Amino acid sequence: MDAVAVPLADLNSMPEPQQVYAADGTRLATYTWGELDSPVVVAVHGFASNARDNWVLTGWVRELTRAGYRVLALDQRGHGLSEKPHQADAYGIRTLVTDVEAVMDAYLVDDASYVGYSLGARVGWEVVRDLPHRIGRAVLGGVPDGIPLARLDLEQVRAYIGDGTPVADPTTQNYVALTERVPGNDLRALVALAEGMRASGTIDPDPADAPTRPILFATGSKDAIIEGSRALAAAAPDGRFVEIPNRNHFNAPGSRDFKEAALGFLAAGRP
């Protein structure tokens, strides 16, 4: 793909997205920043977020490019400026993994590091396991264990979409609020994503089949999933864990401590 990286002076603005077509024809919006010959970091955002909110507004793109990396990010299907199917079978975990591989292929990236948060970290577990020859090391922030998006009450969300019935479940209220906070989000598409993830056949990150590459697991000290994330780090042959002080699942990406830990970890893998 002929793509021009965004100069360092323009890191607070989003470049025009470059469209990449996934294996099933779904259009994926992708972005790149930094020098084209720099080591690549593939950045994959969380549920109901996008590349801009997860990586640009929180300072990750700025810090990574200052450290000499080229950042390659995508809006995952169902998010941002990517296509938003309403069918659950468009969102299996294997599909989300092959989307990342398709983006790397389109940009002719054979060797990269990976940084993912929440859903992006869950996808990253599979990417690093499946592509160890292409992903040298990874940072998986707020990686969930258990059934993906299991705490989301889908029936209540469907009723809310259909006729405005108020959502009673507090956790589901948080998911709906998170979705509606980001302009352009499509609640029907994100419900389909939740359904697809639950039915995709890969329910848990399997500790018995953990990725072998070096991985930094990072989770907020106030995040309810912290012990599950810590257990996954212990199961990974070359995993380590860092607790992000005073952060919950939703505000951890903006933490300076998180970024500094990630940059140090990634630097350890550079020649």
C-alpha positions as CSV (number, residue, x, y, z in Angstrom):
1,M,0.0,0.0,0.0
2,D,1.2,3.5,-0.9
3,A,0.7,5.4,2.4
4,V,2.3,8.5,3.7
5,A,3.0,8.6,7.4
6,V,1.9,11.7,9.4
7,P,4.7,14.1,10.2
8,L,5.6,14.4,13.9
9,A,4.3,18.0,13.9
10,D,0.8,16.9,13.0
11,L,0.3,14.2,15.7
12,N,-2.8,15.8,17.2
13,S,-4.7,15.5,14.0
14,M,-6.0,12.4,12.3
15,P,-4.7,11.5,8.8
16,E,-7.1,10.6,6.1
17,P,-7.9,6.9,6.6
18,Q,-6.5,4.4,4.2
19,Q,-9.1,1.7,3.4
20,V,-8.0,-1.9,3.7
21,Y,-10.4,-4.7,2.7
22,A,-10.7,-7.7,5.1
23,A,-10.9,-11.2,3.8
24,D,-14.7,-11.1,3.8
25,G,-14.8,-7.7,2.0
26,T,-15.4,-5.5,5.1
27,R,-13.8,-2.1,4.8
28,L,-11.3,-1.2,7.5
29,A,-10.1,2.3,8.2
30,T,-6.4,2.4,8.9
31,Y,-3.9,5.1,9.9
32,T,-0.2,5.5,10.2
33,W,2.1,8.1,11.9
34,G,5.9,8.4,12.0
35,E,8.8,7.7,9.7
36,L,8.1,5.0,7.2
37,D,11.4,3.2,7.8
38,S,11.0,3.1,11.6
39,P,10.1,0.0,13.6
40,V,6.4,-0.6,13.5
41,V,3.9,-0.8,16.4
42,V,0.5,-2.1,15.5
43,A,-2.1,-0.4,17.8
44,V,-5.5,-1.9,18.3
45,H,-8.2,-0.2,20.4
46,G,-10.9,-1.4,22.8
47,F,-14.6,-2.0,22.6
48,A,-16.7,1.1,21.6
49,S,-13.6,3.2,21.1
50,N,-11.5,3.9,17.9
51,A,-7.9,4.7,16.9
52,R,-8.3,8.4,17.6
53,D,-9.8,8.1,21.1
54,N,-7.6,5.2,22.3
55,W,-4.3,6.2,20.8
56,V,-4.2,9.8,19.6
57,L,-6.1,11.7,22.3
58,T,-4.4,9.8,25.1
59,G,-0.9,10.6,23.8
60,W,0.2,7.1,22.8
61,V,0.9,8.1,19.1
62,R,2.9,11.1,20.3
63,E,5.0,9.1,22.7
64,L,5.6,6.2,20.4
65,T,6.7,8.3,17.4
66,R,8.9,10.4,19.7
67,A,10.6,7.2,20.7
68,G,11.3,6.3,17.1
69,Y,8.4,4.1,16.1
70,R,6.0,4.1,13.3
71,V,2.4,3.6,14.5
72,L,0.0,1.6,12.4
73,A,-3.5,1.6,13.8
74,L,-7.0,0.6,12.6
75,D,-10.5,1.2,13.6
76,Q,-11.7,-2.4,14.3
77,R,-14.8,-3.5,12.3
78,G,-17.9,-2.0,13.9
79,H,-16.0,1.0,15.1
80,G,-14.8,4.4,14.0
81,L,-14.7,4.9,10.2
82,S,-14.6,1.2,9.5
83,E,-17.6,-0.7,8.1
84,K,-20.2,-1.6,10.8
85,P,-22.0,-4.9,10.0
86,H,-25.1,-5.7,12.0
87,Q,-24.7,-9.5,11.7
88,A,-23.2,-11.3,14.7
89,D,-21.4,-13.8,12.4
90,A,-19.2,-10.9,11.1
91,Y,-17.5,-10.5,14.5
92,G,-16.0,-13.8,15.6
93,I,-12.7,-13.6,17.4
94,R,-10.9,-15.3,14.4
95,T,-12.3,-12.6,12.1
96,L,-11.0,-9.8,14.3
97,V,-7.6,-11.5,14.3
98,T,-7.4,-11.9,10.5
99,D,-8.4,-8.3,10.2
100,V,-5.2,-7.3,11.9
101,E,-3.2,-9.7,9.7
102,A,-4.9,-8.2,6.6
103,V,-3.9,-4.7,7.6
104,M,-0.3,-5.8,8.2
105,D,-0.3,-7.5,4.8
106,A,-1.7,-4.4,3.1
107,Y,1.1,-2.2,4.5
108,L,3.7,-4.9,3.8
109,V,4.6,-5.1,7.5
110,D,6.3,-8.4,8.2
111,D,7.8,-7.6,11.6
112,A,6.1,-5.4,14.3
113,S,5.3,-5.0,17.9
114,Y,1.7,-5.0,19.1
115,V,-0.1,-2.7,21.5
116,G,-3.7,-3.4,22.3
117,Y,-6.2,-2.4,24.9
118,S,-9.3,-4.2,26.2
119,L,-10.9,-5.8,23.2
120,G,-7.7,-5.0,21.3
121,A,-5.7,-6.8,23.9
122,R,-8.0,-9.8,23.7
123,V,-7.5,-9.9,20.0
124,G,-3.8,-9.3,20.5
125,W,-3.5,-12.5,22.6
126,E,-4.6,-14.5,19.5
127,V,-2.6,-12.4,17.1
128,V,0.7,-12.9,19.1
129,R,-0.1,-16.6,19.5
130,D,-0.9,-17.1,15.8
131,L,1.8,-14.8,14.3
132,P,4.9,-15.3,16.5
133,H,7.1,-14.9,13.3
134,R,5.6,-11.4,12.7
135,I,5.0,-10.0,16.2
136,G,8.2,-9.7,18.3
137,R,6.7,-8.5,21.5
138,A,3.3,-7.1,22.7
139,V,1.7,-4.9,25.3
140,L,-1.7,-6.1,26.3
141,G,-3.6,-3.6,28.4
142,G,-6.7,-4.4,30.4
143,V,-6.9,-7.8,28.7
144,P,-10.2,-9.5,29.8
145,D,-10.4,-13.1,30.7
146,G,-13.6,-15.1,30.6
147,I,-16.4,-14.8,28.1
148,P,-15.9,-11.6,26.1
149,L,-18.4,-8.9,27.0
150,A,-20.3,-11.4,29.2
151,R,-21.5,-8.8,31.6
152,L,-23.4,-6.9,28.8
153,D,-27.2,-7.7,29.0
154,L,-28.0,-8.0,25.4
155,E,-31.8,-8.2,25.8
156,Q,-31.8,-4.9,27.7
157,V,-29.7,-3.2,25.0
158,R,-32.0,-4.5,22.3
159,A,-35.1,-3.1,24.2
160,Y,-33.3,0.2,24.6
161,I,-32.6,0.3,20.9
162,G,-36.1,-0.8,19.9
163,D,-38.3,1.4,22.0
164,G,-36.2,3.3,24.4
165,T,-36.8,1.1,27.4
166,P,-34.4,2.3,30.1
167,V,-31.4,-0.1,30.8
168,A,-31.6,-1.2,34.4
169,D,-28.4,-3.2,34.8
170,P,-25.6,-0.9,36.0
171,T,-22.9,-2.7,34.1
172,T,-24.9,-2.6,30.9
173,Q,-25.7,1.1,31.5
174,N,-21.9,1.7,31.6
175,Y,-21.5,0.0,28.2
176,V,-24.3,1.9,26.6
177,A,-22.9,5.2,28.0
178,L,-19.5,4.3,26.7
179,T,-20.9,3.6,23.3
180,E,-22.9,6.8,23.1
181,R,-20.0,8.9,24.3
182,V,-18.2,8.4,21.0
183,P,-19.7,10.1,18.0
184,G,-20.5,7.8,15.1
185,N,-20.8,4.6,17.2
186,D,-23.5,2.3,16.1
187,L,-25.1,0.5,19.0
188,R,-26.6,-2.2,16.8
189,A,-23.2,-3.0,15.4
190,L,-21.7,-3.3,18.8
191,V,-24.4,-5.5,20.1
192,A,-23.7,-7.8,17.1
193,L,-20.0,-7.7,18.0
194,A,-20.9,-8.8,21.6
195,E,-23.0,-11.6,20.2
196,G,-20.3,-12.7,17.7
197,M,-17.6,-12.7,20.3
198,R,-19.7,-14.9,22.7
199,A,-20.5,-17.4,19.9
200,S,-17.1,-17.4,18.2
201,G,-15.9,-20.7,19.9
202,T,-12.9,-19.1,21.6
203,I,-14.4,-18.2,25.0
204,D,-11.3,-17.7,27.2
205,P,-7.7,-16.8,26.5
206,D,-6.4,-20.3,27.1
207,P,-3.6,-20.2,29.7
208,A,-2.5,-23.6,28.5
209,D,-1.9,-22.2,25.0
210,A,-0.4,-18.9,25.8
211,P,1.6,-16.9,23.3
212,T,5.4,-17.5,23.7
213,R,6.6,-14.0,22.7
214,P,7.5,-11.5,25.4
215,I,4.3,-9.8,26.6
216,L,3.7,-7.0,29.0
217,F,0.3,-7.2,30.7
218,A,-0.9,-4.0,32.2
219,T,-4.2,-3.4,34.1
220,G,-5.5,-0.6,36.3
221,S,-5.4,-1.1,40.1
222,K,-9.1,-0.3,40.2
223,D,-10.1,-2.5,37.3
224,A,-12.4,-5.4,38.3
225,I,-10.5,-7.7,35.8
226,I,-7.1,-7.2,37.3
227,E,-6.7,-10.6,38.9
228,G,-7.7,-12.3,35.6
229,S,-5.1,-10.2,33.8
230,R,-2.5,-11.1,36.4
231,A,-3.2,-14.8,36.0
232,L,-2.8,-14.6,32.2
233,A,0.6,-12.9,32.7
234,A,1.7,-15.7,35.0
235,A,0.6,-18.3,32.4
236,A,2.5,-16.7,29.5
237,P,6.0,-18.2,29.2
238,D,7.6,-14.8,28.8
239,G,4.9,-12.6,30.4
240,R,5.3,-9.9,33.0
241,F,2.7,-7.8,34.7
242,V,2.5,-4.2,35.7
243,E,-0.3,-2.6,37.8
244,I,-1.4,0.8,36.6
245,P,-1.8,2.9,39.7
246,N,-5.2,4.5,40.5
247,R,-6.8,3.6,37.2
248,N,-10.0,1.7,36.2
249,H,-10.7,0.0,32.9
250,F,-12.0,3.1,31.2
251,N,-9.3,5.6,32.1
252,A,-6.2,3.4,32.1
253,P,-5.1,4.2,28.5
254,G,-4.4,7.8,29.5
255,S,-2.0,6.9,32.3
256,R,1.5,8.2,32.0
257,D,2.7,5.2,34.1
258,F,1.1,2.8,31.5
259,K,2.8,4.5,28.6
260,E,6.2,4.7,30.3
261,A,6.0,1.0,31.2
262,A,5.1,0.1,27.6
263,L,7.9,2.2,26.1
264,G,10.5,0.7,28.4
265,F,9.3,-2.8,27.5
266,L,9.2,-2.2,23.8
267,A,12.7,-0.6,23.9
268,A,14.1,-3.7,25.5
269,G,13.3,-5.6,22.3
270,R,15.1,-3.2,19.9
271,P,18.5,-4.0,18.6
